[in-house]
Amino acid sequence: MKDQKLITLKSFGCSSLTLEKNIHPSPEDKNRLGLDLFILRDATNTNLTTVRFRINAYHSEAGMSLKADYDCLFETDFDLNQEVDPEKIFKTNAAAIAFPYFRAYITQITLLSGFPPLILPTFNFSSTVSE
């Protein structure tokens, strides 16, 4: 049996947030949703990595503009520089672990701010990384 590698979500939360109401939306304004994923390696500890989700969204009917960074810190029980492809493990496994927290946060922050809830679609991260 292969040795199993452990990846643990240590902490998560919003590192930046801008949520604005456009009181004079233009008819030309369209709904938009931009999502990005960044892998930020810790230079001093090779067992720590941050998965950052970035959202840039606009809801034309509500006049809501949202920009946010959401960071999820992971720790591994193995040296990422030696044993595995860090891009693959963090863009698939870690992103899949962290995304539900980010998704719930975005829904709740928009709803609690008086806007219609922004519910992000589910996402299959394993389909985004080539073998």
Protein Blocks (a to p, Z undefined) as FASTA:
>chain_A
ZZddddddfbgcdfbdcddddfbbcfklccdddddddddddfklmkbccdddddddddfk
nopacddddddddddfbdfklmmcfklmmmmmmmmmmmmmmmmmmmmmmmmnopacdddd
dddfklmpcZZ
